[in-house]
Amino acid sequence: MSTQRKTIMQDVINGLLVVLVPMLLGYLLKVKNKTISSKLIKL
């Protein structure tokens, strides 16, 4: 039972990672682009 539970937890974690990682990366890229563009505007 415990091993089955572990695999289910891993599946849930993997699913969350698959969804969250791209979202986080996209957000970070957006923030980076904003700071870079604002710096360029200041120059």
C-alpha positions in Angstrom: 0.0 0.0 0.0 2.7 2.4 0.9 4.6 1.9 -2.4 1.4 2.5 -4.3 0.8 5.7 -2.4 4.3 6.8 -3.1 3.8 6.4 -6.9 0.6 8.3 -6.7 2.3 11.1 -4.8 5.1 11.1 -7.4 2.6 11.3 -10.2 0.9 14.3 -8.5 4.2 16.0 -8.0 5.3 15.3 -11.5 2.0 16.7 -12.8 2.4 19.9 -10.7 6.0 20.3 -11.9 5.0 20.0 -15.5 2.4 22.7 -15.0 4.3 25.0 -12.7 7.8 25.0 -14.2 6.7 26.4 -17.6 4.5 29.0 -15.8 7.4 30.0 -13.5 9.8 30.2 -16.5 7.4 32.3 -18.5 6.9 34.7 -15.5 10.6 35.0 -14.9 11.2 35.8 -18.6 8.4 38.4 -18.5 10.0 40.1 -15.5 13.4 39.9 -17.0 12.2 41.4 -20.3 10.4 44.2 -18.4 13.6 45.1 -16.4 15.7 45.0 -19.5 13.3 47.1 -21.5 13.0 49.7 -18.7 16.8 49.8 -18.5 17.0 50.4 -22.2 14.4 53.1 -22.0 16.4 54.8 -19.3 19.5 54.7 -21.5 
